[in-house]
Amino acid sequence: MADGQTIHANASEVNEGIGPDPAYVLETEAKRFGLRLTSGKRSPEHNASVGGVPHSHHLTDTARDFAGDADKM
């Protein structure tokens, strides 16, 4: 985190009691920079329809795509 900031999660944002859900943290931090989530977990059918590669990390929910102003990325 920038400037030593800490993210605090409430119970609905905690990943199996071990800390903040990484997806929640990533999406929350992206919003701070004016970015928006454009893609997360995909089904194999959806992945193929958008031109995703066969073994895309989106299929296992380990990838996120964001969009925003170029000067903020």
JOQUI-V342088 format. One record per pair of residues at least 24 apart in sequence whose C-alpha atoms are under 10 Angstrom apart, sorted by the first residue. I is the first residue (numbers start at 0). GAP is how many residues later the second one is. Records with the same first field share a line. If there is no record, write none. Layout:
I: GAP  GAP
This chain:
0: 28
21: 40
22: 38  39  40  41
25: 38
26: 37  39
29: 36  37  38  42  43
30: 35  37
32: 35  36  39  40
33: 32  33  34  35  38  39
34: 30  31  32  33  34  35  37  38
35: 29  30  31  32  33
36: 27  28  29  30  31
37: 26  27  28  29  30
38: 24  25  26  27  28
39: 24  25  26
